[in-house]
Amino acid sequence: MYLIPKNIKIKREIFKGFGLIELFAMALSLGIGFLLTYLSKEYQTKILLFSILPLTTFILLIPLPNGSTALKILLKFIKYRIRQQNYKLKN
């Protein structure tokens, strides 16, 4: 495996840490949020349904200072919880 220096970009980024994949996920969540607005007739509920999914997606995909995202951390935690073995004590 070759090591890639930190100054070489390996993906296209719109701004630091936010690339095309993240932009596609945001567009998809905005589209789903727009479709959810048809479920209600009240104005406040429409705004809530439109904004909850894109805001959640943005919070999960925004890069943290260490280069990771909240989504990556959450997925690693879920994998850890699933793969964790339980050891029983023998009396």
N, C-alpha and C positions, 0 to 999 in steps of 0.2 A: 504494500500500500504506500502510495506516495504522499508526502506531507505537502499541503498547500500553504504557502505563506499568507499571513493575515492581510497583506496589502493587495492581494489578487482577488477580485470579485468572481464568484462562481455562479451567481445568478443575477439576472437583471432586476434592479431595484428602482422603484419610483422615488422613494426616500429611504433613508437608512433603515434596513431591516424589513421593509414592506415592499414585496415584489409583486409579480404578475399573478401568482397563485393566490395571494392574499386579496388582491384586487378582484379576482374572479369570485372568491368566496363572499366578499362584501356585496358584489353585484347580485349574486344569487340570493343572498339573504335579504337584500332590498326588494328583489322581485317577489320572494315568498311573503315578505311583510306587506307588500302592496296587495297581493292576492288575499291575505288574511283580513284586509280592511272590508272586504265584501261580506264578512260574517256578521257585521253589526251595522246598525243604523245610527247609533249615538256617536256624536262627534268625538267625545273624550275616549270612548272605547276604540274608535278607529285609530286615533293617534297612538294609543297604547299598543294596539296590535301591530301597527306599522313600525313602531320604533323599537320594540323589545328585542326582536331577533337581530336587526343590524347592530344595535348597541352591544349586545352580548357577543356577537361575532367580532366586532372591533376590539372589545376588551380582551377576548381570548387570543387575538392575533397580533396585537400591538407588541413590538419587541421590548424586552426588558434590558436593563443595562448589561447583563451578563451574556446577551446574545440569544437567549432562549425566549420562549413565549409562554404565556399561562396555559395554553392548550397543550404544549409539549410536556410541561410539568404535570398537568392533570393526567395525561395519558401515561406517563411514567409511574405516577402514583397508583393508577388503576392496575397497571401491569404488575407492580410490586404487590398490591393487595391480593391479586388473583394467584400469583405464583408463590406466595408466602406459604411455607409449610408449617403445619401445626405438629409440635412434638408433644407426646404424652409422657408424663412421668410414670415410671414403674415403681410400685410400692414394694 
